[in-house]
Amino acid sequence: MLTLFWLFFMSATFILQLEVPDPVSSSSDGQLQIAAEDAFIQQMGVSAVDSLNHSNQLSESLAVGDLDSTCNDLLAGLPDPVQGNCWVAKNEGDIARYGQGSTPDGRTISTHRLVTDGGDVWTVSLQVWYVGGGA
């Protein structure tokens, strides 16, 4: 009987010491979504140099074709604890990564924007995550 009690007590002690990770909260995902959307808003809120032909800085830089610079500007708009990758496709073309991205450390969220300029439709996607993989 004493052995049975000791076995039960030690099993309970072991189970209580197990650390079960908390699930990722939806607010964490929401904060990543907002960070990506803010980066888009920053670029779309700046007036184009050639305002007669382009509606904002993002559409102008896409139309010029300097996709690495466009993506680097978007990625620079992310807050410090967030990193990301930028993906761009023109019209029906394949999507490709541009700019200085990195490898995700954990869960990622992707935010997409359709940008039109001069008859072309650009799909721009930001894949974002927290530095270190979690919040």
Backbone as CSV, one residue per row, in Angstrom:
resi,resn,N_x,N_y,N_z,CA_x,CA_y,CA_z,C_x,C_y,C_z
1,MET,0.833,-1.191,0.000,0.000,0.000,0.000,0.873,1.249,0.000
2,LEU,1.922,1.227,0.805,2.843,2.358,0.874,3.532,2.581,-0.467
3,THR,3.882,1.506,-1.144,4.518,1.608,-2.456,3.550,2.207,-3.473
4,LEU,2.324,1.810,-3.417,1.314,2.351,-4.317,1.102,3.843,-4.093
5,PHE,1.051,4.251,-2.827,0.913,5.676,-2.496,2.118,6.452,-3.001
6,TRP,3.322,5.907,-2.785,4.543,6.596,-3.224,4.551,6.726,-4.756
7,LEU,4.149,5.688,-5.466,4.107,5.716,-6.924,3.095,6.765,-7.419
8,PHE,1.922,6.816,-6.794,0.919,7.815,-7.149,1.431,9.224,-6.879
9,PHE,2.045,9.440,-5.731,2.571,10.758,-5.356,3.659,11.216,-6.320
10,MET,4.578,10.354,-6.684,5.667,10.715,-7.599,5.126,10.970,-9.013
11,SER,4.137,10.216,-9.444,3.533,10.450,-10.759,2.847,11.808,-10.798
12,ALA,2.124,12.133,-9.736,1.446,13.429,-9.667,2.457,14.563,-9.654
13,THR,3.547,14.389,-8.933,4.593,15.414,-8.884,5.203,15.617,-10.262
14,PHE,5.450,14.548,-10.987,6.016,14.644,-12.325,5.064,15.374,-13.271
15,ILE,3.792,15.020,-13.230,2.809,15.642,-14.125,2.664,17.125,-13.816
16,LEU,2.696,17.509,-12.574,2.550,18.914,-12.209,3.749,19.748,-12.652
17,GLN,4.902,19.118,-12.848,6.096,19.855,-13.261,6.184,20.029,-14.773
18,LEU,5.358,19.330,-15.522,5.371,19.486,-16.976,4.907,20.888,-17.336
19,GLU,5.612,21.509,-18.252,5.239,22.846,-18.709,4.556,22.732,-20.065
20,VAL,3.308,23.075,-20.098,2.542,23.056,-21.338,2.545,24.474,-21.887
21,PRO,3.030,24.663,-23.110,3.078,26.027,-23.656,1.677,26.593,-23.858
22,ASP,1.571,27.885,-23.650,0.302,28.571,-23.882,0.048,28.662,-25.381
23,PRO,-1.198,28.576,-25.795,-1.474,28.737,-27.221,-1.210,30.179,-27.646
24,VAL,-0.877,30.346,-28.913,-0.642,31.682,-29.454,-1.962,32.443,-29.423
25,SER,-1.926,33.626,-28.873,-3.167,34.389,-28.750,-3.529,35.048,-30.077
26,SER,-4.807,35.276,-30.251,-5.261,35.933,-31.473,-4.822,37.390,-31.498
27,SER,-4.582,37.976,-30.322,-4.114,39.368,-30.308,-2.702,39.469,-30.864
28,SER,-1.889,38.429,-30.668,-0.543,38.410,-31.244,-0.623,38.420,-32.765
29,ASP,-1.510,37.598,-33.323,-1.706,37.576,-34.767,-2.239,38.918,-35.257
30,GLY,-3.128,39.522,-34.497,-3.695,40.817,-34.864,-2.651,41.917,-34.881
31,GLN,-1.725,41.862,-33.924,-0.664,42.867,-33.877,0.261,42.736,-35.080
32,LEU,0.549,41.515,-35.489,1.366,41.313,-36.695,0.637,41.835,-37.926
33,GLN,-0.649,41.571,-38.006,-1.460,42.043,-39.137,-1.437,43.562,-39.199
34,ILE,-1.605,44.205,-38.064,-1.603,45.673,-38.018,-0.236,46.222,-38.394
35,ALA,0.844,45.569,-37.950,2.193,46.026,-38.296,2.397,46.001,-39.808
36,ALA,1.950,44.933,-40.462,2.090,44.834,-41.921,1.211,45.866,-42.626
37,GLU,-0.019,46.026,-42.158,-0.911,47.005,-42.776,-0.376,48.425,-42.606
38,ASP,0.213,48.727,-41.453,0.804,50.052,-41.232,1.952,50.323,-42.199
39,ALA,2.751,49.286,-42.494,3.845,49.459,-43.452,3.296,49.813,-44.827
40,PHE,2.201,49.171,-45.236,1.561,49.507,-46.505,1.012,50.936,-46.469
41,ILE,0.339,51.276,-45.400,-0.269,52.612,-45.290,0.793,53.704,-45.353
42,GLN,1.949,53.469,-44.732,3.029,54.461,-44.775,3.465,54.734,-46.205
43,GLN,3.617,53.698,-47.006,4.074,53.874,-48.385,2.966,54.414,-49.287
44,MET,1.740,54.011,-49.020,0.628,54.471,-49.857,0.184,55.883,-49.469
45,GLY,0.603,56.332,-48.302,0.227,57.665,-47.850,1.153,58.766,-48.323
46,VAL,2.274,58.390,-48.917,3.242,59.380,-49.396,2.909,59.699,-50.853
47,SER,2.868,60.961,-51.163,2.558,61.384,-52.539,3.663,60.972,-53.496
48,ALA,3.272,60.639,-54.696,4.231,60.270,-55.730,4.968,61.508,-56.225
49,VAL,6.206,61.325,-56.668,6.969,62.426,-57.250,6.282,62.878,-58.539
50,ASP,5.875,61.914,-59.362,5.137,62.190,-60.597,3.646,61.980,-60.308
51,SER,3.045,62.934,-59.617,1.662,62.773,-59.157,0.637,62.808,-60.290
52,LEU,1.030,63.211,-61.480,0.102,63.192,-62.607,-0.128,61.767,-63.119
53,ASN,0.896,60.920,-63.003,0.808,59.562,-63.538,0.667,58.466,-62.484
54,HIS,0.915,58.806,-61.220,0.887,57.798,-60.158,0.125,58.349,-58.961
55,SER,-0.603,57.472,-58.275,-1.432,57.927,-57.161,-0.677,58.031,-55.840
56,ASN,0.389,57.237,-55.643,1.165,57.300,-54.404,2.568,56.757,-54.646
57,GLN,3.391,56.823,-53.611,4.786,56.410,-53.742,4.908,54.910,-54.028
58,LEU,4.049,54.099,-53.431,4.130,52.655,-53.646,3.851,52.307,-55.106
59,SER,2.782,52.850,-55.658,2.458,52.541,-57.052,3.517,53.082,-58.006
60,GLU,4.083,54.241,-57.686,5.126,54.815,-58.538,6.382,53.956,-58.522
61,SER,6.808,53.514,-57.352,8.032,52.714,-57.289,7.836,51.338,-57.926
62,LEU,6.626,50.789,-57.845,6.354,49.532,-58.540,6.400,49.728,-60.054
63,ALA,5.810,50.828,-60.529,5.773,51.097,-61.971,7.171,51.329,-62.533
64,VAL,8.038,51.957,-61.748,9.415,52.195,-62.195,10.160,50.876,-62.339
65,GLY,9.802,49.882,-61.527,10.412,48.564,-61.648,11.518,48.261,-60.671
66,ASP,11.788,49.157,-59.742,12.817,48.895,-58.733,12.169,48.164,-57.561
67,LEU,11.930,46.878,-57.746,11.170,46.094,-56.780,11.932,45.855,-55.486
68,ASP,13.269,45.727,-55.566,14.055,45.560,-54.341,13.934,46.790,-53.448
69,SER,14.041,47.956,-54.036,13.920,49.195,-53.273,12.511,49.353,-52.701
70,THR,11.516,49.028,-53.496,10.123,49.094,-53.041,9.917,48.210,-51.822
71,CYS,10.396,46.985,-51.900,10.232,46.052,-50.785,11.051,46.470,-49.573
72,ASN,12.259,46.978,-49.800,13.061,47.447,-48.661,12.372,48.600,-47.943
73,ASP,11.712,49.483,-48.695,10.958,50.574,-48.068,9.798,50.036,-47.244
74,LEU,9.104,49.047,-47.764,8.001,48.439,-47.007,8.510,47.760,-45.739
75,LEU,9.598,47.008,-45.863,10.150,46.305,-44.709,10.702,47.271,-43.666
76,ALA,11.193,48.425,-44.111,11.692,49.437,-43.171,10.549,50.047,-42.363
77,GLY,9.327,49.947,-42.867,8.171,50.477,-42.155,7.651,49.570,-41.050
78,LEU,8.236,48.373,-40.908,7.813,47.469,-39.841,8.420,47.906,-38.513
79,PRO,7.716,47.739,-37.404,8.280,48.102,-36.097,9.440,47.178,-35.722
80,ASP,10.232,47.596,-34.732,11.447,46.868,-34.355,11.261,45.387,-34.022
81,PRO,10.250,44.981,-33.266,10.196,43.545,-32.939,9.668,42.668,-34.070
82,VAL,9.419,43.248,-35.241,8.829,42.500,-36.350,9.781,42.504,-37.544
83,GLN,9.964,41.341,-38.140,10.724,41.212,-39.378,9.801,40.664,-40.452
84,GLY,10.255,40.716,-41.693,9.375,40.214,-42.740,10.067,39.941,-44.051
85,ASN,9.291,39.394,-44.948,9.673,39.172,-46.334,8.633,39.855,-47.205
86,CYS,9.063,40.307,-48.366,8.185,41.005,-49.297,8.130,40.213,-50.603
87,TRP,6.918,39.986,-51.074,6.689,39.224,-52.288,5.910,40.086,-53.270
88,VAL,6.289,40.055,-54.554,5.639,40.898,-55.561,5.363,40.078,-56.821
89,ALA,4.187,40.320,-57.408,3.841,39.740,-58.709,3.191,40.830,-59.545
90,LYS,3.476,40.819,-60.827,2.887,41.800,-61.751,1.911,41.079,-62.667
91,ASN,0.682,41.612,-62.707,-0.386,41.052,-63.533,-0.547,39.554,-63.253
92,GLU,-0.404,38.714,-64.265,-0.574,37.271,-64.056,0.740,36.571,-63.763
93,GLY,1.803,37.318,-63.542,3.122,36.717,-63.343,3.250,35.985,-62.023
94,ASP,4.336,35.248,-61.913,4.626,34.512,-60.688,5.064,35.475,-59.591
95,ILE,4.752,35.127,-58.367,5.151,35.945,-57.232,6.594,35.572,-56.861
96,ALA,7.396,36.573,-56.538,8.792,36.345,-56.179,9.163,37.264,-55.016
97,ARG,10.151,36.840,-54.250,10.588,37.622,-53.097,11.608,38.663,-53.533
98,TYR,11.442,39.876,-53.006,12.358,40.978,-53.295,12.760,41.638,-51.984
99,GLY,13.810,42.431,-52.050,14.262,43.162,-50.871,15.059,42.286,-49.930
100,GLN,15.439,42.896,-48.824,16.238,42.179,-47.832,15.320,41.481,-46.850
101,GLY,15.050,40.253,-47.092,14.219,39.464,-46.195,15.089,38.541,-45.364
102,SER,14.456,37.674,-44.631,15.178,36.695,-43.830,14.305,35.458,-43.663
103,THR,14.790,34.514,-42.891,14.067,33.277,-42.671,13.188,33.419,-41.430
104,PRO,11.913,33.084,-41.531,11.020,33.203,-40.368,11.475,32.305,-39.224
105,ASP,11.308,32.820,-37.988,11.685,32.065,-36.798,10.507,31.330,-36.169
106,GLY,9.323,31.663,-36.555,8.146,31.052,-35.931,6.935,31.253,-36.804
107,ARG,5.800,31.464,-36.154,4.547,31.673,-36.883,4.615,32.954,-37.693
108,THR,4.036,32.919,-38.880,4.019,34.097,-39.734,2.581,34.463,-40.102
109,ILE,2.405,35.719,-40.431,1.137,36.230,-40.946,1.456,36.907,-42.279
110,SER,0.609,36.720,-43.266,0.803,37.375,-44.560,-0.335,38.355,-44.811
111,THR,0.045,39.538,-45.271,-0.915,40.574,-45.627,-0.693,40.935,-47.089
112,HIS,-1.766,41.053,-47.836,-1.682,41.264,-49.278,-2.361,42.571,-49.672
113,ARG,-1.822,43.200,-50.702,-2.425,44.402,-51.275,-2.379,44.289,-52.789
114,LEU,-3.457,44.717,-53.433,-3.479,44.872,-54.884,-3.253,46.344,-55.172
115,VAL,-2.256,46.633,-55.981,-1.914,48.012,-56.319,-2.026,48.144,-57.836
116,THR,-2.819,49.105,-58.294,-2.961,49.324,-59.734,-2.230,50.597,-60.133
117,ASP,-1.607,50.554,-61.297,-0.904,51.730,-61.807,-0.684,51.551,-63.301
118,GLY,-1.159,52.493,-64.070,-0.923,52.487,-65.517,-1.419,51.237,-66.216
119,GLY,-2.518,50.651,-65.774,-3.054,49.455,-66.410,-2.482,48.161,-65.875
120,ASP,-1.461,48.228,-65.036,-0.882,47.027,-64.436,-1.466,46.824,-63.044
121,VAL,-1.580,45.551,-62.674,-2.037,45.196,-61.333,-0.898,44.453,-60.644
122,TRP,-0.477,44.983,-59.512,0.610,44.407,-58.732,0.022,43.752,-57.488
123,THR,0.454,42.541,-57.196,0.124,41.893,-55.938,1.360,42.014,-55.053
124,VAL,1.207,42.687,-53.926,2.323,42.876,-52.996,1.926,42.212,-51.685
125,SER,2.784,41.333,-51.194,2.508,40.601,-49.961,3.637,40.810,-48.975
126,LEU,3.267,41.046,-47.730,4.243,41.097,-46.642,3.999,39.902,-45.736
127,GLN,5.022,39.097,-45.566,4.990,37.971,-44.639,5.756,38.435,-43.404
128,VAL,5.105,38.515,-42.254,5.727,39.089,-41.060,5.711,38.106,-39.897
129,TRP,6.667,38.298,-38.980,6.775,37.490,-37.766,7.544,38.278,-36.728
130,TYR,7.426,37.856,-35.486,8.172,38.503,-34.418,9.600,38.000,-34.396
131,VAL,10.538,38.883,-34.066,11.944,38.496,-33.919,12.018,37.523,-32.754
132,GLY,12.671,36.394,-32.978,12.761,35.377,-31.932,11.635,34.374,-32.006
133,GLY,10.674,34.577,-32.885,9.636,33.592,-33.110,8.374,33.756,-32.291
134,GLY,8.357,34.636,-31.327,7.125,34.788,-30.539,7.048,36.129,-29.882
135,ALA,5.895,36.439,-29.355,5.688,37.737,-28.715,5.860,37.613,-27.226
